[in-house]
Amino acid sequence: MKIILLVAKAKNQVIGKDKQLIWKLSADLKRFKNLTTGHYLLMGRKTYESLGRPLPNRTHLIITRNPDFVAPEGHHSFHSVEEAIIFCTNLQLDRVFVIGGGEIYKASLPLCDILEITEVEASPEGDTFFPELDTQHWKEKERESFPADENNEYSYSFVTYEKR
Ligand SMILES: NC(=O)c1ccc[n+]([C@@H]2O[C@H](COP(=O)([O-])OP(=O)(O)OC[C@H]3O[C@@H](n4cnc5c(N)ncnc54)[C@H](OP(=O)(O)O)[C@@H]3O)[C@@H](O)[C@H]2O)c1
C-alpha cells in the first residue's frame, strides 16, 4: 500500500490560517478531487471539521485524542496515525491519502511513500505550517508549473516527491 501525502504549501511553508485555506486555486482543488475520489483520506480532527461535511465518494479516517469522538456512518476515527494505517493495510487498500493538517503532516511524513505537493508562489501570513523537507530523504520526480490566471490567484507547481 502506498501512503501518499497531499498538500498545498506556500514558499514560507504556510498551509493555513484561522482553520482555513488561504488562497483561491481552482486547479489545486480539481487535482485534489481527481486524485482522491474513490479513496480513503486520513486527516486530523481539525481538518475534518474545517471541511464542514465528509467529501463525497471518499472514506474519511479522522485522527483524534478524544475518546468520545464519533465518526459519521461509513467513516472511521482513530487515536493515532499508525492505528489508521494498520486499518488500511488490513483492508488491503492500494493507497491512502494523508490530507492534513499541520499536526498530521508532521506525524505522518516519516511513514509516507509519495508526496504530491502544490508549491504556491506566495508567502502569506499563517498559523499552520508544513515541515521542511529533508532532501536526503525525498527525491523530486516530476514538476509541472503554471502561471496565475483568473481562477488561480498565484502561480503554482505540482511537484511529486518519492522517498529515496
Ligand atoms: N494547505 C493544505 O494543503 C492544507 C491541508 C489540510 C489542512 N490545512 C490547514 O491546516 C489547518 C489545520 O491543521 P492543524 O495542524 O491545526 O490540525 P489537524 O492536523 O488537522 O488536526 C489536529 C488534531 O488532530 C488530532 N491529533 C493530532 N495528532 C494526534 C495524535 N498524535 N494522536 C491522536 N490525535 C491527534 C487532535 O485532535 P483532537 O483535538 O480532537 O484530539 C488535534 O487537535 C487549517 O488551517 C487547514 O485549513 C491545509
The ligand as an ORCA input file, in Angstrom:
! r2SCAN-3c Opt
* xyz 0 1
  N      -2.805     23.670      2.506
  C      -3.202     22.419      2.659
  O      -2.972     21.554      1.790
  C      -3.957     22.021      3.902
  C      -4.490     20.740      4.028
  C      -5.186     20.408      5.202
  C      -5.354     21.359      6.205
  N      -4.831     22.599      6.028
  C      -4.980     23.621      7.079
  O      -4.362     23.138      8.280
  C      -5.024     23.707      9.407
  C      -5.403     22.572     10.353
  O      -4.197     21.915     10.781
  P      -3.877     21.680     12.330
  O      -2.447     21.298     12.462
  O      -4.382     22.865     13.106
  O      -4.859     20.464     12.719
  P      -5.013     18.964     12.145
  O      -3.664     18.350     11.946
  O      -5.987     18.949     11.037
  O      -5.761     18.286     13.392
  C      -5.185     18.345     14.673
  C      -5.967     17.410     15.571
  O      -5.687     16.052     15.200
  C      -5.655     15.242     16.371
  N      -4.293     14.731     16.528
  C      -3.143     15.292     16.118
  N      -2.089     14.497     16.431
  C      -2.604     13.405     17.028
  C      -2.044     12.221     17.574
  N      -0.707     12.012     17.559
  N      -2.859     11.308     18.125
  C      -4.189     11.481     18.154
  N      -4.801     12.607     17.631
  C      -4.013     13.539     17.094
  C      -6.054     16.147     17.536
  O      -7.480     16.100     17.568
  P      -8.312     16.348     18.924
  O      -8.077     17.770     19.303
  O      -9.727     16.044     18.523
  O      -7.763     15.355     19.932
  C      -5.589     17.506     17.053
  O      -6.241     18.595     17.679
  C      -6.222     24.500      8.853
  O      -5.846     25.858      8.722
  C      -6.416     23.901      7.481
  O      -7.043     24.791      6.580
  C      -4.140     22.950      4.912
*
